[in-house]
Amino acid sequence: LTLIRQKNIPVAAEILVKVLAENDSDNIKAATIQTLCKMGVDNEFMLPYLQNKSSEIVQAATAGLINYGYGQIKMEAEACLNRLIQSTNSKDKIIAAEILGELNGTENHERILQMLQEEDKEVRKAVLVSAGKSHNIELLKEVINKISTDEKNVLQSLFLSGETSLSVIKEAIENKVTTQLQKEKLIFLTGRISGDKAHALLLDFISSQHQLYKSVTKALYRSHYVATNGLQKTALEKKALHLLAHSAGIIYMQNRLKPQQEKYLILINALQIELTDLRDAVLYIFALLY
């Protein structure tokens, strides 16, 4: 079904109509409806599926007819979506949110924006997924504002947007509102997104976000980045030298404190933790370079 939908094979329509009539699986029926809608099957034939008992089938028919339908039938699908959005039932709202993730257009983005205010956690989770799938910068700005109250789902939403979310992530890391821990998680997310643009952003953070050096080098390493050109190598070598110099300074401080070790034990241990972090970051940089 996925292959037929991707290749758009019109001769398969007759077979798919039989599949829809004879198959008992809601999953298969939903996928068949999506495929038939894209192939331009008669809208009247699809209309009854807007009232089906299965949420999967209703979702497939509504999204399919809004995306590929026409005239009065498309308007009925839009009305069905609006009813689901305005429903007081959480399950209906989740179906609406999932449908929104399959649609495009400014009006759709406004609907997602409206639903981002939902109080139900499961509904909001589905809406955040749809916001991520939209690849819309304005929506993503609203999404990242919710990182303090719904961190896990916000990070997943940004990940689904891929490279589109990088400008929003950069802005959040550079502002003073985002906490240190949130910034670290956004850096690791950038590493998960990976790709040339994500790597360029992480390399920029190496020089602009000194306090996040450990997270940045670790994120680059996890994303399988390898320095390829001279400028990248020079920047990483410069950072490695800076970290090594900092490490030497810490060892000097530790040695000065040794005669009064008992008195300054907490400070010595704190310096050791920092030294370990520096060592790890230098090792990550060596891995990226060599």
C-alpha positions, 0 to 999 in steps of 0.5 A: 500500500505504501509503495502504491501510494508513493508511486501513484499507480492508478491501475491498482484502484480497482484492487484496493476497493476490493481490499477495503471491502474484504479486509477486517484490519482497521490498520489495512483499511486506513492505509487503503483509504489514504492510498485511494484518496491520493489516487483520486478515487470518487469522493462520494465513495469515501464519504461514509468512512468519515462516520466510521466507528474506528478512529484510525479509519476516521483519521485516514478518511478525514486527512485524505479528503482534506488533502486530496478531496474537492468540493462539498465532500472536502468541506464535510471532511473539514467540518468533521475535523472541526467537530473533533477539535471542539469535542469535549472528549480527549480521544476525539481531540487526539484524533484531531491532533493526529489528523493535523499532523498529516495536513499542510497550510496556514489554516492547519498551523493556526489549528495546531497553535490553538490546540497547543493550549490544551490542558490534557497531557495526552492531547498536548503530546499528540499536538506537539508531534503534529507541530513537529511534523509541520516544519513551521518556524512560528509553530516551533517557537511556540513549542520551545516556549513549553520546554519548562512544562513539557520537556520530553514532548517538546524535544521530540517535537523539535527532533521531528522537525529536523533541520528546520528546528535548528534556528529555534534551538540556537535562539533558545541556547543563546537566550538567558531564559533557558536553564543550563540543563535545558541548554545541554539537552538542546545541544544533545538534540542537535547532535541527534538531528545530525547533518551538516547544518547541525554540525555547523551549529555545534562547531559554532557553539564550541567558540560561542558557548564556552560553558557548554564545551563538554556537552558540545564535544560529546554531541559532535562525537555521538553524531559521528562527526569527523573534521574534514576541512582545515578551518574545522580542524584548526578550530578544534585544535585551538579548543583542545589547546585551550582545554589543556591549558585550563587543565594545567592550571587546575593541576597547579591549583591542586598542587598548591592546595595539597599541603592543606589537603584536609582543610580544602578537601571539598575544593580539591574534589571540585577541581578534580571533577572539573579536571575529569570533565576537561579530560573527557572533552579533550578526548572527544576532540581528539576522536573528532580530529584523528 
